[in-house]
Amino acid sequence: MNKTCPFCSCIVLIFLFLATSCSPIFAQVKINEFVVEPNPEWVEFYNASDSADYLKTYWLDDDREFNNDDGSSSKKSLSNLNITNSKYPFLEINSFLNNSGDWVVLFDNQGQIVDSYQYTSGPGSNVALGRSPDESGSFYILQETTQGRANAQPVPSPSPSPSPSASPSPAASPSPSPSPSPSPTPIPSKSPSPIPTRLDLEGESATSSSDETTRLDLEGLEGLGEATESGEVLGEKKKNPLTLSFILIGLGITLLATTGIVFYNQRHERKI
């Protein structure tokens, strides 16, 4: 007689229980789209399971406390869920969600939160809030309502209007630069007029009438020449510069001779 292992029997029973009664818990279901005004309001779900019948045991609420209906309305059973399209089932309700903002919360049959979303202001009449893309995307205002089918594209965000550029302030006109003061005209200095000097060289005679002459009369020597203020010797024509030198040497010798004769005569007279 074969005996069954009690431990193996327990494992098989636990597996069968989980497979039959707890399979809906692992189904992928998300709040996918909803409209909050006007009536009837409706909430659509995204269901990844082949069947949506299990969802009729779930609950919809406007707060996150399953056993305490602190919201404006008591929780609603999904027993009347429209499962015509099992992938996008939806529930129609009246006066359940607040237009100014509320919670949309999905509970399973055990009172556990499966999915939730909070909106802070209503999008408007017959305007839907939904995920983009379906199931995994974030919530946006959609371009149209798509009850019971795949969601429409989000409304594009308005492009920011360019800020008006400030008109350039008129450039300040440059202040006139001060005109330069005229520089004083220099007074031309009078250059001294050259004192003309007349030279009588190579047979040229000096004929200045204004020159004063001094006549030297040395012990009977006359007519040797006239001396002018300018140092010129008038009289004989000077053939070259050596003539003047010879005349001066001769005058010097004559002067020495005259001085010697005078000195000799005075000494001779003293002896007599």
Secondary structure as UniProt FT lines:
FT   HELIX           6..21
FT   HELIX           23..26
FT   STRAND          29..35
FT   STRAND          41..47
FT   HELIX           53..57
FT   STRAND          59..61
FT   STRAND          76..77
FT   HELIX           78..80
FT   TURN            86..87
FT   STRAND          90..93
FT   TURN            99..100
FT   STRAND          102..107
FT   TURN            109..110
FT   STRAND          113..119
FT   TURN            125..126
FT   STRAND          129..132
FT   TURN            134..136
FT   STRAND          138..142
FT   TURN            147..148
FT   TURN            202..203
FT   STRAND          214..215
FT   TURN            219..220
FT   STRAND          226..227
FT   TURN            229..230
FT   STRAND          233..234
FT   HELIX           241..271
//
